[in-house]
Amino acid sequence: MRRSAGRRAFPSGRLRPALVAMAGALAITGMSAQPACAQEVLRDAETEALFRDMSAPIIKAAGLDPHNVDIILLNDGDINAFVAGGQAVYVQSGLIGAADNINEVQGVVAHELGHITGGHVISTAGSRPATGITLLSLLLGGLAAAAGSPEAGMGVFMAGQQAAMGSYLAFSRAQESTADAAGAQYLSKAGISGRGSLDFFKKLQNMEFRYGFTRNADSEFYSTHPMTADRLATLQDTYEKDPAWNTPIDPDLQARFLRVKAKLYGYLADPQATLAAYPDYLNDPPAHYARAYAYHKEALMDKALAEVDAMLKQLPDDPYALELKGQVLLESGQPQAAIAPLRRATNLTGNNPLIATTFSHALLATEDPANFAEAERVLKTSVARDRENPFAWYQLGMVYEAEGDTPRARLASAEQQLMQMQLPEAARNAQAAEDTLPKGSADWLRAQDIAMSAQSQMERQRKKK
C-alpha cells in the first residue's frame, strides 16, 4: 500500500477527493459514524479485484451493472459500511478486520446495495416532514413568546424539536429495514448464504453488550437503526428458509479474503502487533504477506524480501506477490532490480493500472532515458483505464517534461492537482496548457475542462466562507 494525497493505497494507488453525505451506515445501534469527509480511501489492485469478484453476483441480483458499482475501502478502524451517493459502497478497514470470512462482507455489501436501489441517500421523503415540524414549532414558539410567555415558547420549541427528531429517526429505521429485506433478496438470488450476514449482526450485537448498551424506550427512540435483536430475529427466519442457506463459502474467495485481510493488517497495524498476530511459525501466504509489510515498515528490507520470496516459492506466478517484491526493491533503492517482477506482475494482471503505475515508477527511477519510452507507453495506458490516479499523472508529467513537451507536462500536472484539490495550481497549469496546446485538440478541450472545474470549485469554497 502507498499513501498519496486524495487517495491512500496499498503498494499501488491514490486518494480521491473528500466525500460528503452518507447513508445506510451499519454502525452499532446508538453510535454515530464518522463523516466520510474525514476518511481516506485505500487502494490496492488485489483488494479491488477481490471486491469486484465477490460483489458481482450480488450487484447483478440487485439489477445493477457491476461495471458501474464501486466497492471502496476506507482507512477507518470503526466497524462500518455506508453509501454516500451514486453507485458506490464504502467499506471501512475495521469491518474487514472484524470479519472472519468473505460471506460476512458479502452480507454487508448486499445490505448497502439495498440502500442504493432504494434511493435512500438522495431521498428527502423523511427529511421534509421533519423540517416541516421544526419550522412549525419555531413559529408557535415565537407566538407564545410574543404573548408574554417565553417559558411556554421554549417548551413548544423543544417539543417540536423532539417530534422532528422522532420523525427523522423513524424514517431512518424504516430505510434500514427495507435495506435488510433487499439485501436478503439479493443474496438469495445470487445463490449466496445469509449465514455470514447473521454472523456479522451477532458481532454487532456482542459489541453493543460490550459497550454497555441497554435496550429501553430512549435507546429505541434515538436509534437510527432498528434494534439489532429485532433485525436478527427477522433475518434469521428469512435466511433459514432460503434455498441458499446451506451453500458453502466459495473457497477461492475465502483464500483471497484472508490474504487481503492479512495485507491490510500488516499495512495499518504497528509492526510489533503484526508480528504477534502472524508469528514466524505460520507459513501460509497471508502470514508471509503480513510479516512482509511489518518488516517493510521497519525498513528491514532483507527480511521483507525473504517473506515475499517465501510466498513466491509457494505461488511463483502470483502477480500481487510479484508486485510487493517490486515495491520493496524499489523503495530500498534498487529500481533496476524492481523492473522484472513489476513488469511480470503488470503482464499477469493484463496491465492493471495500479500495478502498471508502480512499474513505470521503477522505470523512471532508474534515471535511464532508454526506459522513458516504455514508461510513457505504460502510463498512457494506465491513465486511459483509470484517470483518477494522481501519481500516474505526476509521472507522466515528468516524462513529458523530459521530452520537452511542456504543454502536456502542464496538463498532466493539472490532472494530478485537481484530484488532490490543489485548485489554484490546477487552474494555473490548465490555463497555461490551454494557451499552448493545439486549439480544438482533445488535450486542449481537457485543459479547458480542468480550468473551469477548478475555478468553479474555488468559487464554491469562497461562498462557503
N, C-alpha and C positions, 0 to 999 in steps of 0.2 A: 504494500500500500504506500501511497505517497500523498503528501499534503500540498495543496496549492490553493490560491485564492478562489473563492466561489464554490468549488467542489473539493472535497478531500478524498484521497483514493488510496487503495492498496498499492501494489507495485506500479500500477499504471492508472492515470486518470486525472480528474479535475473536479472543481467545485462549480455548482450552479449558483446564480444569484439567490438571495434570501427568499424564502417562501413566506406566505402570509396565511390567510384564513384556513382553518382546518375543521373537519367534522368527522364524526364516526370513530373517535378515539376509543381504543379498548382499555382505557385507563381503569385502574381499580376503582370501584364504586366510591364516590365521595372524594376522590383525589384528583386534582387538576393536572392536565397535561401541559408540558412546556410548549410555548408557541414555536411554530416551525421556523420563524424568522431568526430564532436563537440557535438553530441547529445547523450542523454541517452535513453535507452529503458525501458518503463514502462510495468510491467507485473501484471496481475490480472486475476484470474480464471473466474470471472463473465464477465469481459470485453472481454476476449478471446473467451468465449462461444458465446457472442453476435456477435462478429466479424465473427466467424465461421458460425453461422446460417444465418446472414444477407447477407453474401457474397457467400455462397454455390451455390445458383441457378445461380448467375451471373458467377461464375467460371466455372460451368458446361456448361453454354451457350457459354463461350469462348473456349470450347473444352479442358479444363484443368481438372485435378483431384483435388477436394477440399482438399484432404489429403496432397497434395504436394505444396499448396499455403499458405503462411503465411500472415496475416494482422497484422502488428506490430505497436504498439503505441509508439511514441517518446515524450519525455518531451521537448517540444518546443512550445512557445506561438504563433509562426507565423502560419498563416492560410495556410497550405501547405500539400501536399502529393507527394510522388515520388516513383520510383522504383530504385533499386541500384544493379542490377544483380541478377540472379537466379529468382525464382518464389516467390517474396516477395514484398508486397506493404507496404510502411511506411507511416503512418498517424500521423501527429503531433497533440499534445494536443490542440493547438489553433484552429485547424479545428473542433474538437469535440465541443469545447466551442462555436464556431461561428454557428454551425449547429443547426437548430430548430427541425429537425426530422431525422429519420433514413433514409428516402428516399434520403435526400441530401448526406449523407455519401455513400449510395449505388451508387449514380451517380458518385461520386469521384472515388470510387473503380473500377467501370466499365471503366472509362477513363484510370486509371492506368493499368488495365488489358490489355487495348489496346496497351500500350507500351510494355508489356511483350510479348504478342502474336506477336507483330510487330518486336520483337528483337531489340528495339531501344537502349537499354543500351549497348549491345555488338557490335552493328553495327558500322562500320567505313566508311560507304559509304559517309557520309557527311564530316568527318574529313579529309579524304585523299585528296580530291580536295583542301580543304582549306590549308592543309600543302604544297601541290604542289605549289600553288600560292605564299605562303610565301617564299619558298625556291627560286623560280624563281625571286621574287623581290629582295631578298638578292643578288643573282648573278648579276642581271642587275645593281643594285645599286653599287656593288663593281666595275663593269666595268666602270661605269660613273665616280666614284671617282678616279679610276686609270687613267682616261683620263684627269684628272685635273679639274673636276667639282664636288666637294664634295656637293655643294648645290643641284645640279641636282641629285646626287646619293641619298641624303636624301629624295628628293621629290619622286623618284621612289620607294624607300623603303616604305615610308608612304602610297603611293598609293597602293602598293602591300598588305600591312597590312590591309588596308580598304577593298580591294577586298576579302582577305581571310576571314575577319570577316563577310562580307556580304554573302559569300558562306555558311559559317557555320550556320549563323543565319537563312538563307533561308531554309536550311536543317532542322534545329530545328523546324521552324514553320510548315514545311510540316509534320514532325512527329506528332506534336500536333494535326493538323487537321485530320491526319489518326487515332490517338487515340480517338479523339472526335467521329468520324464516327463509329469506332469499339465499343466504349462504348455504343453508342445509339443502335447498333445492339444487343449487349449482354443484355441490359436492356429489349429490346423488346422480345427477345427470352425467357427471364426469366419471362416475364409477369409482369414486374415492370414499373411503370410510370416514364417518364422522367421529370415530374414536379419538382422533387427535384433537378435534375441536372440543370435545368434552374434557379431555385430559387438561387442555390448556385453561379452560374455565375453572377447573378444580384447582389449578395452580393459583389463579387469581383469587379464588375463594380462600385458599390457605394463607395467602398474603394479607387478605383482609383480616383474618383471625390474628395473624402475627402483629399487625398494626393496631390491634385492639378495636376493630370495627364492631359496633353493636347495632343490630337492626332495631329500629324504633320508628315512631311516626316522623321525627325530624329527619332521620337519615333517609327515609323513603321519599320525603318531600324534596329534600335538597339534592338528591342524586340525579345526574344527567342520564344514568343508565337504569334499566330495570334491576332489581335485586339479583345478585349472581345466583343465589339458590333457586330463585324462580326461573331464571334462564336455563340453569342446568336441568331442572325438572322437565321443562318444556322440550328442550333439545334432546335429552336422553330418550324420551318417549318417541320423538321423531326419528332419531338416528337408529335406534334399535330395531325399528320396523322397516328400515330401508334395506333393499337388496344388497347394497354395497357394504353393510355393516361389518361383515367378516372378510372383506377384501384386504389382503396383506399389504403392508407398505412396500412400495417399489424399492427393491434392494439397491439398485443403481443410484436412484435419487438419494436414498439414505446414506450411502457411502460418500456421495458428493457433499451432502449436507454436513456430515461430520468433518470433512476436510475444511469446508468453508468456515464452520464454527471454530475449529482449531486455529485457522489462519486469522480470523477476526480477533480471537482471544490473544494470540501472540502479538498482533499488531497494536492492540489497545491497552493490554494489561501491563503492569510492571513486570520486567523480565524475571524477577525472582518469583513472582506469583505464577508466571507461565511455567517456569521450570519445576515448580512444586506441583502444578496441576498436570504436567506432562513430563514425569520423571524419565531418566535415561533407560529404565528397563522396558518402557513402551517403545516398540519399534514399528508401529504401523504408520502409514502415510500422515494421518492427522498429527501424530506426536512429532514426527520429523518436521512437519510444517511449523507447528507452534514453536518448537525449540529453535528452528532456523530464524524465525522473527525475533525471538528473545535475544539470541546471540548477535544478530544483526544490529539490534537497537543498542547493544552494549559495545558495538564496534569490534566484536570478536569475530572477524570475518572468516578466519580459518575454520572455526567451529561452525559458523553458519553454513559455509560451503560443504563441510563434512556432512551436515544434516541433509542438505539438498542432494548431495551425491548419493547418500544412503537411500533417499527416496527415489532417485532416478535409477538406482540399481534394481529396485522393485518394479518401477514403472518407467522404462527407458524412453518411451515415446510420449510421456505426459507433457503437454505444452505448457502447463502452468508451473510445473516444477522447473522446466527449462527457462521460463520467464523469470522465476525467482532467482535462479542461478545467474542469469544475465544481469539482473538488478543488483545482486550482491557484488558481482565482479565490477560492474560499472561504478558503483558507489564506493568501492575500495580502490578506485584509481586505476582500473585495468579495462578501459573501454575496448581495446583491441580483442582481448580475450572474451569480452561480453558479446561480441558481434555474432559468433557462431551459434550459441544457444538461443539468442534472441531472434536471429534470422529463422532458425528452425521452428521456434515457437510461433512466430508470425506465419510461417507457411502451414504449420499443422492446424492453425485456427482459421485458415482462409483469410489471412490479413486482418485479424481482429484489430480495430482502430486503436484500442488502448495499448495492446502489446506492440503494435507497429510503431506507436509513438515512442515507446521506450527503446525499440530497435533503432529508430532514427536518431535518438539521443546518443546512443553508443557510437553510431557512425560519425556524428558531428563532433563528439567528444575526442575522437582520435586526432582532430585538427588536421586531417589529411584531406586535401582538396579532391583527391581521387575518390573519396567516399561521398562527396557532396551531391553528385548527380543521383546516386541511389537514394540518399536521404530525401532529396526533393521528390522523387517518384513516390516513395513510401508515404511521405507527409501529405502530398496532394490526394492520394487515395484515402488516407486516414481522415482528413477533414471533409472530404466529399461524403464519406459514410457517417461521420459523427462530427458535425460542425461545432458542437459545444465543448470543445477541448482547448482551453486557453494555452496549455503547454505546447500542444501541437502547433498552434498558430504562432506562438513565440519562436519555436524552432524554424518554422517555415519563413518567418521574417528574417531570421539570421541567414538562412540560405539565400534569400533574395538579395539581402544587403551585400553578402559576399560576392554575388554575381553582378553587383552594380545596378540591380533593378530596384531603385529606391521607391518608386510609386507603389509597387506591390509589397515591398517591405513595410511601408507605412500602412497599407491596407491590412496586412496581416496583424500588425501591432494594434490597429483599431479593433479588429475582431477580438483579440485577446483582451483588450482593455474594457470593451463593452461588457464582456462576460464577467469580468472582475469588478464591475461597477466603478471603474476609473473613468467617469463620464467626461470630464473636461479633456483628458488626454485622448480619449476615444474620438471626441468631436474634432479636436485639432488634427489628429492623424488622418481621420477620414476626409476632412476638408482638404488637407494637403494632397492626399491621394487623388481625390476627385479633380483637383486643379491640374494634375499632370498625367492622368490616365487618358487613353483614347476615349473621346466623348461618345457616349452611346454604347460602349462595350459593357459586357456583363460585370466586369470589375468596377467600372465607373458607376454603374447603377447600384452596385452593392455599397460602394463608398457613400453614395447619396443616402441610402437606407440607414447606414450606421450613423451618419452625421445627424439625420433627422431624429432617429431613435434616441441618441444620446442627448440631443437638445431638448426633446420633449420630456425625457426623464428628469433632466436637471430642472426644467420648468416646474414639473410636479413637485419636486423636492423643495423648491423655493416657496411654492404656495403653501406647503405644509408648515413652514416655519412661522 
